[in-house]
Each structure stands twice: as structure tokens, then as C-alpha cells.
Amino acid sequence: MLQITLLFLLLFYCKNYYRFQVSFSNLSLPKPVSMRLNILLLFIVIFPFTGCEIKIKTSADGSSATGTPKVRNGIEIHERELSVAQAYLQFEDGVLVPNDNKVELKQRVIMKLIIDGWKKEGDKIFAGASEIITTSDGQVMVNKEDLFADYKDGMSADNTGITLSAVINGIDKLYDYFLVSFRVWDKKGTGEITGSYKLYLK
């Protein structure tokens, strides 16, 4: 809209300060008018490149080229009292899982959650976690309830990261995707985090 306004203003300026004749067979313009029209064309060409526009460069897998997003890999998260600072997937060798979440059969995927808001007892936190893996047609493949049941004495409060792993060991047929649902909760409070993400076989 601003470009159109500028165009009309410049045309109005030229029309009122210079007289020129235009015929269908020949275009004849006084020299000052030609200069004004050249300036006008210059504005039209340059203005779109000088407008206020912010772009974020992304890499091929959709992640930010200048930093890791807070949440990657399409992980859906619902928070109550606990809050997630970061959530992402990686393989056992530490390589980040691409944002398309395509993995090999029997390739372990580790989800890392950086969580704030734990109720601490001294220098300990007490976390619970469960995980369910279902196929795209609703078949339950894995159902793990309290993955941290053995941590009866809690975990170090300095370690606010929770890791949960998932692996597709075998299939009886082809599926569109595998849904990994999880829940993490504070055993000393009422805070919890629930969420899910999808894995696709290559």
C-alpha cells in the first residue's frame, strides 16, 4: 500500500510541474520528466528490498540455523505446575533425530526433557515417568508405568533433565507411524507433564 501511495504522489508531482506529450506512435518526454520517471522507477525497484521484513534462516530439517528450538521433533507438551525448558530427540550416539522423526528398526531414540518447577526435599527431587507406544491403528506395543520406581531416595536436584527412550524392535505389518505418549510427574507435588510424539520407519 505504501508503494502505491508513493507512486501516485510522484506521478502527481511530475504532472503538475512538467508538461509532456505521449502519442501512440512515439513517446516524447522533456528531459526533466525523463529524469523524474527514472527516479520513480528507481524507487519502485529498490523499495521492495528495503521494507521492514524479518526472516529466520532454517536448515534442511526445519530447525533454526542459529540455535536449537525450545521444542523439536513435533513433541506435543501439556504442562501443569512443571514447565519444560527444552524437549528434543536424539540417538544413542548423541546425534539429533531429524525433524521428520524417521528412524531405523531397532534404532533407539532418546527424548530429553529439561524441566523446571520440581518440589525439592533437601537436594533431591522425586520424579515419576510412564511411557506408552502405540501403532497408528491403536495397537499398544509398549506400556511402561513408573519407570523411576527404583529411585526411592530421589534424584539430585541439580539434574533437572529427564530422559525417556523408545525403540521399535519389530513389526508384524507396515504402519503409518508409531505414537509415543509419555507422562512425567512430581511425586512430592501435583505438577505433571504429558505429551507425545510420532516416529516413522525409514
Summary of the structure (lengths in Angstrom):
residues: 202
radius of gyration: 30.1
end to end distance: 47.6
largest distance: 94.0
contacts: 511
relative contact order: 0.16
helix: 18%
strand: 38%
